Amino acid sequence: MLFQDAMSMALTDHGVDTIFGLVGDGNLFVMESFRRTPGTTYIGVANEATAVEAASGYANVTGRLGVATVTHGPALTNTVTPLIDAVKAKLPLLLLAGDTRPEDHLHAQNVPQREVVAAAGAGFVPIRTPSTLAEDIATAIHRAHVEMRPIVVNMPAHYQWAETEYLRAPSRLVDDKDVRPADHTVEAALGVIAGANRPLVLAGRGAIDPRARAAVLRFAARIGAPVGTTLKARDLFRGEQHNVGIVGTVAHEVAQSTIAAADCVIAFGASLNRYTTVGGSLSEKRRVVQVDDDRRSLGQYFAPDVGVLGDAARTADAFVKLLDEAEIKATKFASPELAAKLARTTEAPDRSNDRHVDIRTVVRRVEEAVSADRTVVTDSGRFVYHAWPGISVQDPRHFVHTANYGSIGLGMGTAIGAAVARRGHPTLLLTGDGGFMLGGLNEFNTAVRNGLDLIVMLFNDGSFGAEHIQLVNRDLDPYLSLFDWPDFGPVVDALGGRGFTVRNLGELDRALSHLPDRDRPVLIDVHIDPNLVSSAR
């Protein structure tokens, strides 16, 4: 068969049914063949970076391999920023990239693609010959899952239309998630846990499956500990009376005081990065037990008192078993008084006027107005310090942020992938005006063309907010950070969506009241005061 048909078959043989991409001469016929294959979906985007962003959103929400495709040269270099973001997020992705003929070193689009990929921190697997493509694809998919990072599959453009024999290569993936912890590490951890008077149990993205959640809650109840999560595992313990919520830089006041009082933290499936630990302070004056089924996460950011390589559910149950055998009593840290404090909520006074809406009020009203079964995606920017604590999800997998690399502008592409992954459920994108102009506006029509149920809340302070506040804080003119953007409502209408411009509470309520009757992607451009947006809570 032809190379392009063999490539399509190799991908579908490994369960790939959705690809996000932008075609050129290096990948055109491979994607044309894939698109004709029954049961497949190809989503064409406007920018190559978006293809990788969408694959990331898809992988985040589904837990499956995300797949993108681009052609060669500038198409590949356009993907570097989202590739780095996915590397830092530890996402299994496949990027199918065309390449120029190796003998044509003077080709205008020629670039050392292996070196570009290496600089991004991603892996590189070349299609060696048309006859080895099935084996090469199997290798790339295996590496993506084992290494938990994007792998770029390099496809020389001239292989297309070459004839080859297709020899199916079986999957090399092995289920390695049910890792039994070693007895001596469980006993060492228990020595720390048994000596704690005020233990806190923390769960990360590696402990969000239902089995792990149930086991971790049993363990927390057994030792009398409140529970909390990392940002990426947010709302895992929603509804639990001793849930302190997000632990880290966006923690609320009661959570902060509870964390400060803890003398021991037992973390399951959490890497304990600088944001969760607030610059490492979580490990100061308290002992830490870290449990993870990925040995690379153990001690990645600091050395815990005890590190346990093991599955979260197995390890939590092993802890409970030893606690029962030793007849160790539960602490009283998860007290009725703490539950009462956590149940109390305070609502900040509204600071809206005729020209700007208070961002805190916007977040509260969006939380109530958008269906609870939503998928939430956030771009990066100063607004997240209000959006992250205020917008909830029913399942941690339904929350995706794009701040792994600290880049703005990755939100729209990620939201497109998330929306494709959860068709039938609304996807809510929270973005700033700078991020939307950098990488969102050019893809809004992609959401329209593909009939996605997308709601974009645009927090528009007319500036690059992080830079604005730095200038203002030094009594300097913030001119360099300010922008006179166009009115986004009519722009979105022209792109085939439905746009609203909001400058006061009445306009906000009218825009939100439209959401139940939406029949196309919606954008609500909310004007907020750049001087009233926090850099931290």
C-alpha positions as CSV (number, residue, x, y, z in Angstrom):
1,M,0.0,0.0,0.0
2,L,1.0,3.7,-0.1
3,F,3.0,5.2,2.7
4,Q,0.2,7.5,3.7
5,D,-2.3,4.7,4.0
6,A,0.1,2.6,6.0
7,M,0.7,5.6,8.4
8,S,-3.1,6.0,8.8
9,M,-3.5,2.3,9.5
10,A,-0.6,2.3,12.0
11,L,-2.2,5.1,14.0
12,T,-5.7,3.6,14.1
13,D,-4.2,0.2,15.0
14,H,-3.0,1.9,18.2
15,G,-6.3,3.5,19.0
16,V,-5.7,7.0,17.5
17,D,-9.0,8.3,16.3
18,T,-8.6,12.1,16.8
19,I,-5.9,14.4,15.4
20,F,-5.5,18.1,15.5
21,G,-3.4,19.7,12.8
22,L,-2.5,22.1,10.0
23,V,-1.5,20.5,6.7
24,G,1.3,21.3,4.3
25,D,3.3,19.3,1.8
26,G,5.0,17.2,4.5
27,N,1.9,15.8,6.1
28,L,-0.9,16.5,3.6
29,F,-1.5,13.1,2.1
30,V,-1.0,11.2,5.5
31,M,-3.9,13.3,6.9
32,E,-6.0,13.0,3.8
33,S,-5.8,9.2,4.2
34,F,-6.5,9.4,8.0
35,R,-9.5,11.6,7.4
36,R,-11.0,9.1,5.0
37,T,-10.6,6.3,7.6
38,P,-14.0,5.4,9.2
39,G,-14.3,6.4,12.9
40,T,-11.6,9.1,12.7
41,T,-11.8,12.9,13.4
42,Y,-9.4,15.4,12.0
43,I,-9.7,19.0,13.4
44,G,-8.0,21.6,11.2
45,V,-6.7,24.7,13.0
46,A,-5.3,28.1,12.0
47,N,-1.9,28.0,13.7
48,E,0.4,25.1,14.2
49,A,0.8,26.0,17.9
50,T,-2.9,25.4,18.3
51,A,-2.6,21.9,17.1
52,V,-0.3,20.9,20.0
53,E,-2.4,23.0,22.5
54,A,-5.5,21.2,21.4
55,A,-3.8,17.8,21.7
56,S,-2.8,18.8,25.2
57,G,-6.4,19.7,26.1
58,Y,-7.6,16.5,24.7
59,A,-5.0,14.4,26.6
60,N,-5.7,16.3,29.9
61,V,-9.5,15.7,29.7
62,T,-9.5,12.1,28.4
63,G,-6.3,10.7,30.0
64,R,-5.5,9.3,26.5
65,L,-2.7,10.1,24.1
66,G,-3.1,13.5,22.4
67,V,-2.1,13.6,18.8
68,A,-1.3,16.6,16.6
69,T,0.3,17.1,13.1
70,V,2.2,19.8,11.3
71,T,4.4,20.0,8.2
72,H,8.1,20.9,8.3
73,G,10.4,23.8,9.1
74,P,8.5,26.9,10.3
75,A,5.5,24.7,11.1
76,L,7.5,22.7,13.6
77,T,9.2,25.8,15.1
78,N,5.8,27.3,15.6
79,T,5.0,24.5,18.0
80,V,7.9,25.0,20.4
81,T,6.1,26.9,23.1
82,P,3.2,24.5,23.5
83,L,5.6,21.6,23.3
84,I,7.5,23.0,26.2
85,D,4.3,23.5,28.1
86,A,3.3,19.9,27.5
87,V,6.8,18.7,28.6
88,K,6.4,20.6,31.9
89,A,2.9,19.2,32.3
90,K,4.1,15.6,31.7
91,L,1.6,14.9,29.0
92,P,1.8,12.0,26.6
93,L,1.5,13.5,23.2
94,L,2.4,12.5,19.6
95,L,3.3,15.2,17.1
96,L,3.5,14.0,13.5
97,A,5.8,16.4,11.7
98,G,6.8,16.4,8.1
99,D,10.4,16.9,7.1
100,T,12.2,18.1,4.0
101,R,14.2,15.7,1.8
102,P,17.5,15.0,3.5
103,E,19.4,15.8,0.4
104,D,17.7,19.2,-0.1
105,H,19.7,21.1,2.5
106,L,19.1,24.4,0.6
107,H,15.3,24.1,0.9
108,A,13.9,27.3,2.3
109,Q,12.1,25.4,5.1
110,N,14.9,23.2,6.0
111,V,15.8,23.3,9.7
112,P,17.6,20.7,12.0
113,Q,14.3,19.3,13.4
114,R,15.9,16.9,15.8
115,E,17.7,19.8,17.5
116,V,14.6,22.0,17.6
117,V,12.7,19.2,19.3
118,A,15.5,18.5,21.7
119,A,15.6,22.1,22.7
120,A,11.9,21.9,23.6
121,G,12.6,18.9,25.9
122,A,10.4,16.6,23.7
123,G,11.5,13.2,22.3
124,F,12.2,12.5,18.7
125,V,11.5,9.3,16.7
126,P,12.3,9.3,12.9
127,I,10.4,7.2,10.4
128,R,13.5,5.4,9.3
129,T,12.0,3.9,6.1
130,P,8.5,3.3,4.8
131,S,8.8,-0.4,5.7
132,T,9.6,0.4,9.3
133,L,6.8,2.9,9.9
134,A,4.6,0.6,12.0
135,E,7.4,-0.2,14.3
136,D,8.5,3.4,14.5
137,I,5.0,4.5,15.4
138,A,4.7,1.8,18.1
139,T,8.0,3.0,19.6
140,A,6.9,6.6,19.6
141,I,3.6,5.8,21.3
142,H,5.4,3.6,23.9
143,R,7.9,6.4,24.6
144,A,5.1,9.1,25.0
145,H,3.4,7.0,27.7
146,V,6.5,5.8,29.5
147,E,8.4,9.1,29.4
148,M,5.2,11.2,29.9
149,R,6.1,13.9,27.4
150,P,5.5,14.7,23.8
151,I,7.3,12.6,21.1
152,V,7.8,14.1,17.7
153,V,7.5,11.6,14.8
154,N,9.6,12.9,11.9
155,M,8.2,12.0,8.5
156,P,10.3,12.9,5.4
157,A,7.9,14.4,3.0
158,H,9.1,12.3,0.0
159,Y,7.9,9.1,1.7
160,Q,4.4,10.0,0.8
161,W,3.3,8.1,-2.3
162,A,6.0,5.5,-1.8
163,E,4.8,1.9,-1.9
164,T,5.4,-0.3,1.1
165,E,4.2,-3.5,2.8
166,Y,2.3,-2.9,6.0
167,L,3.4,-5.1,8.9
168,R,1.4,-4.4,12.0
169,A,3.5,-3.7,15.1
170,P,1.7,-4.7,18.4
171,S,1.4,-2.2,21.3
172,R,4.2,-2.2,23.7
173,L,2.3,-0.6,26.5
174,V,2.1,-2.4,29.9
175,D,-0.2,-1.4,32.7
176,D,2.2,-0.2,35.4
177,K,0.0,2.0,37.5
178,D,-0.9,-0.6,40.2
179,V,2.5,-0.4,41.9
180,R,2.7,-2.2,45.3
181,P,4.7,-0.2,47.8
182,A,7.7,-1.9,49.5
183,D,6.9,-3.0,53.0
184,H,9.9,-1.1,54.5
185,T,8.9,2.2,53.0
186,V,5.4,1.8,54.2
187,E,6.7,1.1,57.7
188,A,9.1,4.1,57.6
189,A,6.2,6.3,56.5
190,L,4.0,5.0,59.2
191,G,6.7,6.0,61.8
192,V,6.3,9.6,60.6
193,I,2.5,9.5,60.4
194,A,2.0,7.9,63.9
195,G,4.0,10.6,65.5
196,A,1.9,13.4,64.0
197,N,-0.7,15.4,66.0
198,R,-2.0,17.6,63.2
199,P,-1.7,15.6,59.9
200,L,-2.9,17.0,56.6
201,V,-3.6,14.7,53.6
202,L,-2.9,16.1,50.2
203,A,-3.9,14.6,46.8
204,G,-2.5,15.5,43.4
205,R,-3.3,14.7,39.8
206,G,-1.8,11.2,40.3
207,A,-4.5,10.3,42.8
208,I,-7.7,11.4,41.1
209,D,-9.2,8.1,39.9
210,P,-12.2,6.9,42.0
211,R,-10.3,4.0,43.6
212,A,-7.5,6.3,44.8
213,R,-10.0,9.0,46.0
214,A,-11.9,6.5,48.1
215,A,-8.7,5.0,49.6
216,V,-7.2,8.3,50.4
217,L,-10.4,9.5,52.2
218,R,-10.4,6.3,54.2
219,F,-6.9,6.9,55.3
220,A,-7.6,10.6,56.1
221,A,-10.5,9.6,58.3
222,R,-8.5,6.9,60.0
223,I,-5.8,9.5,61.1
224,G,-8.3,12.3,61.7
225,A,-6.8,14.5,59.0
226,P,-8.3,17.3,56.9
227,V,-7.8,16.8,53.1
228,G,-6.7,19.1,50.4
229,T,-5.6,19.0,46.8
230,T,-3.1,20.5,44.4
231,L,-4.5,22.9,41.7
232,K,-4.6,20.1,39.1
233,A,-6.6,17.8,41.4
234,R,-9.0,20.6,42.4
235,D,-12.5,19.6,43.6
236,L,-11.5,15.9,44.1
237,F,-12.8,16.1,47.7
238,R,-15.7,18.4,46.9
239,G,-18.5,18.0,49.5
240,E,-16.2,16.5,52.2
241,Q,-16.7,18.5,55.4
242,H,-13.0,18.6,56.2
243,N,-11.9,19.6,52.7
244,V,-9.6,22.7,52.7
245,G,-9.6,22.9,48.9
246,I,-6.6,23.9,46.9
247,V,-3.3,23.9,48.8
248,G,-0.7,26.4,47.7
249,T,-0.5,30.0,46.5
250,V,-4.3,30.3,45.8
251,A,-5.4,28.7,49.1
252,H,-8.2,30.5,51.0
253,E,-7.6,31.9,54.5
254,V,-9.0,28.9,56.4
255,A,-6.9,26.6,54.3
256,Q,-3.8,28.7,54.9
257,S,-4.3,28.7,58.7
258,T,-5.0,24.9,58.6
259,I,-1.9,24.2,56.6
260,A,0.2,26.4,58.8
261,A,-1.0,24.5,61.9
262,A,-0.2,21.1,60.4
263,D,2.8,19.2,61.7
264,C,2.8,16.5,59.0
265,V,1.8,16.4,55.3
266,I,1.0,13.0,53.6
267,A,0.9,13.7,49.8
268,F,-0.5,11.2,47.3
269,G,0.3,11.6,43.5
270,A,1.5,15.2,44.0
271,S,4.9,16.4,42.7
272,L,5.0,19.1,45.5
273,N,6.2,21.9,43.2
274,R,7.0,25.4,44.3
275,Y,3.4,26.6,43.9
276,T,1.8,23.8,45.9
277,T,4.5,24.2,48.6
278,V,4.4,28.1,48.4
279,G,8.1,28.2,47.6
280,G,9.0,25.2,49.7
281,S,7.5,26.5,53.0
282,L,5.2,23.5,53.2
283,S,8.2,21.4,54.1
284,E,9.4,23.8,56.8
285,K,8.7,22.9,60.4
286,R,6.6,19.9,59.4
287,R,7.4,16.3,58.2
288,V,6.5,15.2,54.7
289,V,5.6,11.8,53.4
290,Q,5.4,11.7,49.6
291,V,3.6,8.8,47.8
292,D,3.8,8.4,44.0
293,D,3.8,5.6,41.4
294,D,6.3,7.6,39.3
295,R,9.7,7.5,40.9
296,R,10.7,10.6,39.0
297,S,8.2,12.7,41.0
298,L,9.6,11.5,44.4
299,G,11.9,14.2,45.7
300,Q,11.8,16.1,42.4
301,Y,11.5,19.5,44.2
302,F,12.7,18.7,47.7
303,A,13.6,15.6,49.7
304,P,10.6,14.3,51.7
305,D,11.2,12.7,55.1
306,V,9.9,9.5,53.5
307,G,9.3,8.8,49.9
308,V,7.1,5.8,49.0
309,L,7.0,4.4,45.4
310,G,3.5,3.0,45.1
311,D,0.0,3.3,43.8
312,A,-2.0,5.8,45.8
313,A,-4.9,3.4,46.6
314,R,-2.7,0.4,47.5
315,T,-0.4,2.6,49.7
316,A,-3.3,4.4,51.5
317,D,-4.9,1.0,52.3
318,A,-1.5,-0.4,53.5
319,F,-1.2,2.6,55.8
320,V,-4.7,1.9,57.3
321,K,-3.9,-1.8,57.8
322,L,-0.8,-1.0,59.8
323,L,-2.5,1.7,61.8
324,D,-5.2,-0.8,62.8
325,E,-2.7,-3.5,63.6
326,A,-0.8,-1.1,65.8
327,E,-4.0,0.3,67.4
328,I,-2.9,3.9,66.8
329,K,-5.6,6.4,67.6
330,A,-6.8,9.0,65.2
331,T,-5.9,12.7,65.9
332,K,-8.5,15.3,66.4
333,F,-7.1,17.7,63.8
334,A,-10.2,17.2,61.5
335,S,-12.5,18.7,64.2
336,P,-16.1,19.8,64.1
337,E,-14.7,23.3,64.7
338,L,-12.6,23.1,61.5
339,A,-15.6,21.8,59.6
340,A,-17.7,24.8,60.8
341,K,-15.0,27.2,59.7
342,L,-14.8,25.6,56.3
343,A,-18.6,25.7,55.9
344,R,-18.7,29.5,56.5
345,T,-18.3,31.6,53.3
346,T,-17.7,35.3,53.0
347,E,-18.5,37.3,49.9
348,A,-16.3,40.3,49.1
349,P,-18.2,43.6,48.5
350,D,-18.8,44.4,44.9
351,R,-16.6,47.2,43.4
352,S,-18.3,47.5,40.0
353,N,-19.2,50.9,38.4
354,D,-20.5,52.1,35.1
355,R,-17.3,51.4,33.2
356,H,-15.9,48.2,34.9
357,V,-17.2,45.1,36.6
358,D,-15.5,43.7,39.7
359,I,-13.7,40.5,38.6
360,R,-14.7,38.8,41.9
361,T,-18.4,39.4,41.1
362,V,-17.9,38.2,37.5
363,V,-16.4,34.9,38.8
364,R,-19.2,34.3,41.3
365,R,-21.9,34.9,38.7
366,V,-20.2,32.7,36.0
367,E,-19.9,29.9,38.6
368,E,-23.6,30.0,39.0
369,A,-24.6,30.7,35.4
370,V,-22.7,28.0,33.5
371,S,-23.9,24.4,33.7
372,A,-22.1,22.4,36.5
373,D,-21.1,19.6,34.1
374,R,-18.7,22.0,32.3
375,T,-15.1,21.6,31.4
376,V,-13.0,24.6,32.6
377,V,-9.9,25.7,30.8
378,T,-7.9,28.7,31.9
379,D,-5.3,30.7,30.0
380,S,-2.5,32.2,32.1
381,G,-2.4,35.7,33.4
382,R,-3.1,37.8,36.5
383,F,-6.8,37.0,36.4
384,V,-6.2,33.4,37.5
385,Y,-5.7,34.4,41.1
386,H,-9.5,35.1,41.1
387,A,-10.6,32.5,38.6
388,W,-8.8,29.4,39.9
389,P,-10.3,29.5,43.4
390,G,-13.7,30.6,42.2
391,I,-14.7,28.3,39.4
392,S,-15.4,24.7,40.3
393,V,-15.7,21.4,38.4
394,Q,-17.4,18.1,39.1
395,D,-14.3,16.1,38.3
396,P,-10.6,17.1,38.4
397,R,-10.1,15.9,34.8
398,H,-12.6,18.6,33.7
399,F,-10.2,21.3,34.8
400,V,-7.2,22.3,32.6
401,H,-4.8,25.2,33.0
402,T,-2.1,26.3,30.6
403,A,0.3,27.9,33.1
404,N,2.9,25.1,33.1
405,Y,5.4,27.2,31.2
406,G,4.1,30.6,32.3
407,S,3.1,31.5,28.8
408,I,-0.1,33.4,27.9
409,G,-2.1,32.6,24.8
410,L,-2.4,28.8,25.0
411,G,-5.9,28.8,26.4
412,M,-8.0,28.8,23.2
413,G,-6.2,25.9,21.5
414,T,-6.4,23.9,24.7
415,A,-10.1,24.7,25.1
416,I,-10.7,23.4,21.5
417,G,-9.1,20.1,22.3
418,A,-11.0,19.8,25.6
419,A,-14.3,20.6,23.9
420,V,-13.7,17.9,21.2
421,A,-12.9,15.5,24.1
422,R,-16.2,16.2,25.9
423,R,-18.7,16.9,23.2
424,G,-22.2,17.3,24.7
425,H,-20.8,19.3,27.6
426,P,-20.0,23.0,27.7
427,T,-16.4,24.1,27.7
428,L,-15.7,27.3,29.6
429,L,-12.5,29.2,28.7
430,L,-11.3,31.9,31.1
431,T,-8.8,34.1,29.5
432,G,-7.3,37.6,29.7
433,D,-7.3,40.1,26.8
434,G,-3.6,39.8,26.2
435,G,-3.7,36.0,26.0
436,F,-6.8,36.1,23.8
437,M,-5.2,38.5,21.3
438,L,-1.9,36.5,21.3
439,G,-3.4,33.1,20.6
440,G,-7.2,33.1,20.9
441,L,-8.8,35.4,18.4
442,N,-7.2,33.6,15.4
443,E,-8.8,30.3,16.6
444,F,-12.3,31.4,17.6
445,N,-13.6,30.6,14.1
446,T,-12.1,27.1,14.5
447,A,-14.5,26.5,17.3
448,V,-17.3,27.9,15.1
449,R,-16.4,25.7,12.2
450,N,-16.4,22.6,14.3
451,G,-19.6,23.3,16.1
452,L,-18.1,23.3,19.6
453,D,-20.0,24.3,22.7
454,L,-17.5,26.9,23.9
455,I,-18.1,29.8,26.2
456,V,-15.2,32.3,26.4
457,M,-15.1,34.6,29.4
458,L,-12.7,37.4,28.5
459,F,-11.4,39.4,31.5
460,N,-10.4,42.6,29.7
461,D,-8.4,45.1,31.7
462,G,-6.9,46.6,28.5
463,S,-3.4,45.8,29.5
464,F,-0.8,43.2,30.2
465,G,-1.8,43.0,33.8
466,A,1.4,41.6,35.4
467,E,3.5,44.3,33.8
468,H,0.9,47.0,34.5
469,I,1.0,46.4,38.2
470,Q,4.8,46.4,38.3
471,L,4.9,49.8,36.7
472,V,2.1,51.2,38.9
473,N,3.8,49.9,42.1
474,R,7.0,51.8,41.2
475,D,5.0,55.0,40.5
476,L,5.8,54.8,36.7
477,D,3.5,55.5,33.8
478,P,1.9,52.2,32.8
479,Y,1.7,53.3,29.2
480,L,3.8,50.4,27.9
481,S,1.4,47.9,29.3
482,L,-1.8,49.4,28.1
483,F,-3.7,48.5,24.9
484,D,-6.7,50.1,23.2
485,W,-8.2,46.8,21.9
486,P,-11.2,46.7,19.5
487,D,-14.6,45.9,20.8
488,F,-14.5,42.1,20.8
489,G,-18.3,41.5,20.6
490,P,-18.7,42.6,17.0
491,V,-15.4,40.9,16.0
492,V,-16.7,37.6,17.4
493,D,-20.0,38.0,15.6
494,A,-18.1,38.4,12.3
495,L,-16.2,35.2,13.0
496,G,-19.5,33.3,13.3
497,G,-20.0,33.3,17.1
498,R,-22.0,35.4,19.4
499,G,-20.3,38.2,21.2
500,F,-21.2,40.4,24.2
501,T,-19.5,43.5,25.5
502,V,-19.9,44.0,29.3
503,R,-19.1,47.2,31.2
504,N,-21.5,47.0,34.1
505,L,-23.5,44.5,36.1
506,G,-26.7,45.0,34.0
507,E,-24.8,44.1,30.8
508,L,-23.2,41.1,32.6
509,D,-26.6,39.7,33.6
510,R,-28.0,40.1,30.1
511,A,-25.0,38.3,28.6
512,L,-25.2,35.5,31.1
513,S,-29.0,35.1,30.6
514,H,-28.3,34.3,26.9
515,L,-26.2,31.2,27.7
516,P,-29.1,28.7,28.1
517,D,-30.2,29.5,24.5
518,R,-26.8,29.6,22.9
519,D,-26.4,27.8,19.5
520,R,-22.8,28.7,18.7
521,P,-19.6,29.6,20.5
522,V,-20.1,32.6,22.8
523,L,-17.6,35.3,24.0
524,I,-18.4,37.7,26.8
525,D,-15.9,40.6,26.8
526,V,-16.0,41.8,30.4
527,H,-14.2,45.1,31.1
528,I,-12.4,45.1,34.4
529,D,-10.3,47.6,36.2
530,P,-6.5,46.7,36.0
531,N,-6.0,48.4,39.3
532,L,-8.4,46.1,41.1
533,V,-7.0,42.7,40.0
534,S,-4.9,40.9,42.6
535,S,-1.5,39.4,41.8
536,A,-2.2,36.9,44.6
537,R,-5.0,36.2,47.0
